[in-house]
Amino acid sequence: MAAQLGQEAVVKEPSCNMIKRLVFISLIALSTNGFGQPSIAEVLTKYNTHSVPYIEVENLSQLETPPLLLDAREIAEYNVSHLDKAIHVGFEDFEISKIITLVQDKTKTIVVYCSIGVRSEKIGEKLIAEGYTAVYNLYGGIFEWVNSDKSVYCKGKQTPNVHAYSTTWGAYLLKGVKVYE
């Protein structure tokens, strides 16, 4: 159209501010998509072998017979909150002999959980190696439980508090009150 009017077309160079904005937007896009924190699924794929079958929060909530819930977090984490009626078994100080004494029926459904499901797989492997046949790892752990609006307890009372383990792992806890002590 400029040529039709007998005028020369003027091509504007992008301004310095426009370039800065484009670079800024690109960096934000990369940080949220390319360099952001991996999802729980990605973490579980990286650290777990899927040697213990997962059970989803929704499926655990719908079981007709309540399973034995084992908390594979450390005692400081358990003392902040845990799933209702969960038994603390720990991770660093886990002793299979305590479970053998507690659960003689090796067909009993057992669900092990931790923060997101990495430590609980290791404990589940030990239970399976001991001959327990209905062992499951809670997918996403207590974080996914709370993120799904399920209740956690401390000393028999419901609490919003959840031990977030660390700021890195705590990023997966989207609901509740994060506790780091």
Secondary structure as UniProt FT lines:
FT   TURN            2..6
FT   HELIX           16..33
FT   HELIX           40..47
FT   STRAND          54..55
FT   HELIX           57..61
FT   STRAND          68..71
FT   HELIX           75..80
FT   TURN            84..85
FT   STRAND          87..88
FT   TURN            92..93
FT   HELIX           96..102
FT   TURN            106..107
FT   STRAND          110..113
FT   HELIX           119..129
FT   TURN            130..131
FT   STRAND          135..138
FT   TURN            139..140
FT   HELIX           141..147
FT   TURN            148..149
FT   STRAND          152..154
FT   TURN            155..156
FT   STRAND          157..159
FT   STRAND          161..163
FT   HELIX           167..170
FT   TURN            171..172
FT   STRAND          177..179
//
